[in-house]
Amino acid sequence: MVEMTRAEFEEAVDDAIDSIPEELLAVVDNVVILIEDDSPSGDPELLGLYDGVALTDRGSDWGMGDLPDRIFIYMNPTLRMCEDADHVREEVAVTVVHEIAHHFGIDDDRLHELGWG
């Protein structure tokens, strides 16, 4: 397990977000990215989760009182699976891109084909 402070992990998430092209971030709509210590029970290896309605599934009435979509990045599972701090930063970057892709309606099979699994 990699030793990393919460602040260092948050910085890795911020760096991952900053690496996404501005043109792409500009069309991310009503999403918050949250860092949680642990993934939901029953899935201890889960590194991230998109909880929301993908842009491709939103109807014309979406947004009328809807809460923001949420992307969760799980710190402890990431630290457990990585070998060093550089590996953590790489995995966080992949996880952030992966979960944002779900916001755009891209499923896991397609993400794996593209190398973002």
N, C-alpha and C positions, 0 to 999 in steps of 0.2 A: 504494500500500500504506500502510495506517495504521501508525504507530509506536505500540506499546503494550508495556509490560513484561509479563512473565509474571504478576506480582502484580496488575496492573491487569486483565488478562484474567480471572484467577481471580476477582477481585472482581465482574466482569460476570457470570460464571457463578453465583456465589453470589447475586447480586441477582436473577438469573433464577429460581433455585430458590426464593428467598424470596417471589417474586411469585406463586407457585402457591398456591392456597388450601389451608389446613391440612387440610381434610376430604379433599382429593384426595391430598395427600402421605401421609396416614395409611393409605391403602390401597395405596400403592406397597410392593411386597413383595420384599425381598432384592435390591436394586439398588444398584450403586455408580456414581457419575458420575466419570469420569476425563477429565482434560485432556491431550491429546497435541499435540505440535508440528505433526505432519503427518498427513494422511490416508493410508490404505494406497496403495501404489504402484498406478498404473493408474486412480486416481480423485482427481486433484489438486484438484477443486472440491468434494469432499464436506466438508460442515461438521460433520456428526454421524453417529453410527451407534448403533443399538440392537443389542446382541448378547446374546440370551437367549431365554427361552421366555415368550411373552406369557401373561398371567393367563388369557386365554380358552382357551389351549392346554394348560394344566397339568392333569395328572391327579391323582388322589388320592394317588399315591405321590411326587409332585414334592416336592422339598425334602429328601429322604432322602439327604444327602451331596452335593447339587447345589451347585455354586459359585454365587455371586451373579450375576445378570444384570449386564451392563455397558453403560453409556451413555458413548460417547466423544464429546467435543467437541473439534474440531480448530482449533487457534489460527491457524496460518499461512494456511490457506485462507480463514478468516474475515477475517483482516486484509487479505489480498490483494483480496478482493472488495468491501470496504467503503470508503466515502469519508471517514469521520471516526469519532471515538470514539463519538459518539451512534449512528451507524449500526452499529457493532460491537455495542453493547449491545442494540440492537433485534434484530439477527440472532442473537445468542446467545440472547436470550429466546425467539425463534421456534424455534430449533434445540432448545433444552431441552424446550419444550412438545411439539414434534414427536416427539422421541425417547421422552419419557415416554408419549405417546399410543400409540406402538408397544408399550410394555409392557402397555397396556390392550387390545391387540389391534386397534387402529385402523390401517388400511392407508393407504398413500400417496395413493391415489385419494380416499378419504374426507377425509383431511387437506387435500388441495388444494381440495376442495369447501368445506371449512370455513374456508379462508383461512390454514391453517397449513402450507402447502406449502413 
